[in-house]
Amino acid sequence: SDNVETPEVVVRDIAGAAVCGAGAQIKARVFEVCGAGGFLLSGGADNFGDYYDLSREVWVFRDGRELLDAARRALADESARKARAEAARRRTLQEHTYRRRFEDIFALIGLPETARRGGELPGVVKMLE
């Protein structure tokens, strides 16, 4: 069909978008995709490696060439794609849940452990379960 774009055109369009820019922020969608067991191929953020192992959990690209190369490799190797998705899912469920984020925030503001575990804030902890 005339409406089908070639991979090169799609890459050109994505590479021109702000999502590929240096300094981009990691969005909640990254954690949602990984937590649901989806395979993630994403434009890179400066600190992406602080959250996921870029060599075994997710694939990150910096430009159109890397995007096209990574997409082709991912599509060609289903077992590698599934392994990365599963590794990212495990990491997300261990380290990147809302419960974990709130526990970290409560600790940073000095909330006592008993309060963080529901002793003084049962409504907040109940919401996180």
Secondary structure, DSSP 8 states (H G I E B T S, - for coil): -TT---HHHHHHHHHTSGGGSTT----HHHHHHHHTT---EEE--TTGGGTS-TTTT-EEESSHHHHHHHHHHHHH-HHHHHHHHHHHHHHHHHH-SHHHHHHHHHHHTT--HHHHTTSS-HHHHHHH-
